[in-house]
Amino acid sequence: MIGAGIVTYVGIAVGYTGRAAWIAYATAVLGGFLVNLPLILMCTAARIKGGNYSFMSTTCGDILGGFCGISQLVSVLVFSNFALALASYLTVVFPSVPSWVFAYGSLTLFAVVNLFGTDFMAKVQNILSVILILGLVLLGFTGIANTWPDWLHITQDGYFSDGLGGFNLAVMALMGSTQGYTLITSFSGSCKRPKRDLPLALCGVPLVLLVIYCSVGIAMSNVLPVEETANQPLTAVAKVLFPNWLYYVFIFAGPVMALATTMNSSFGIFERPLCQVTDDGWLPQTLSKRNKYGIAWKWIIIMYIVGIIPMASGLSIATILANTTFLSSITNILLVIGIWRYPETMEGAWENRSWKVSMAFFKGSCVVCLLIRLFLIWQSLKKANMTMVIGSTIALIVCLGWCYYRQKSGKVHVTKSWELQ
């Protein structure tokens, strides 16, 4: 979870709302948890092998399930953000190397890593993650120790620099880094005790995020004047806080590790549901052909190509973020509807849930989630590139039409991919 967002979007948030960026981060962490709560509650009821695609096929019908499964490729566009941000940090250390070398090189590297199987990817991930957390904690708490004395006085100049509108945009941007942790449900089929372990892990994440993300937000927005950190990477404040040698250590331990862990895990997170989609016949079976490590190597290559497209088009990180937020929120509204329907459509799941919350609490969490999704769509449209939005929306419509055609052709055979255990 702690990955690209913290080093990519916090500077953008400072540009939107000034010294209140850390408050926006706290709000985004809470918003991310509320958005994820319905799925967390659903995870207490069943083992879901194919991620969102599996339960959508069951709760909303085959066509919408196939649509949600295939449309995940749209979310892969954000891979460009990870690569561009990583390049921005590495060029600080190696200024003579063109940034595109790092951007394309990093995306290529982690695509190759994921071709060698989940076990290998996870071993790499564990090492990088430990280094990452140490680096971010170092920046956050060193920053808090060096903030201006009045940083808690939120009525001071510099707070909420663009009013409520700017604060809302900051929350929208930061929520790109506070809600993605439910993607680990893609590995539900590999867990020993998914109905117990996954919900506990998912509820523990926001507490960790609140400490680490807000401390970094405080450092970024209250150590230097806002105009020096707005729309800048974390290196803007790290250079002031650390001696020269520690500054370069931090670049690798913090930002580089954050972006590396996100890119590394993202390929696997999307590959598994897409394999389930392919195995069920929504796409040609050849796409899910596995290599000797059990990885659908053609999907890895496709994700790699899709991830390159926005980067090759010259779009900025903020523009890519706004567009992917808009599109993912559209598909996520369908997911909320699917989760709402699971007690009636997944036979035995509600009765066998491990967390005995009331129906009223569950339905209320779905309503809150839906309202937040609508808020994100509204905010993202203010910054989105309309040409890209229109193009991507057309792609989603084509995708829905393809699913309808594919089912009518008789080539789709959706298998049950969830279990009550």
Secondary structure, DSSP 4 states (H G I P E B T S, - for coil): --SHHHHHTHHHHHHHHBTTHHHHHHHHHHHHHHHHHHHHHHHTT-EETTTHHHHHHHHS-HHHHHHHHHTHHHHGGGHHHHHHHHHHHHHHH-TTS-HHHHHHHHHHHHHHHHTT-HHHHHHHHHHHHHHHHHHHHHHHHHHHHTS-TTTT-TTSTTBTTTHHHHHHHHHHHHGGGTSGGGGGGGGGGG-SSHHHHHHHHHHHHHHHHHHHHHHHHHHHHHSS-HHHHTT--THHHHHHHS-HHHHHHHHIIIIIHHHHHHHHHHHHHHHHHHHHHHHTTSS-GGGG-B-TTS-BHHHHHHHHHHHHHHHHTT--HHHHHHHHHHHHHHHHHHHHHHHHHHHHHSTTTTTT-SS---HHHHHHHHHHHHHHHHHHHHHHHHHS-HHHHHHHHHHHHHHHHHHHHHHHTT---PPP-EE--
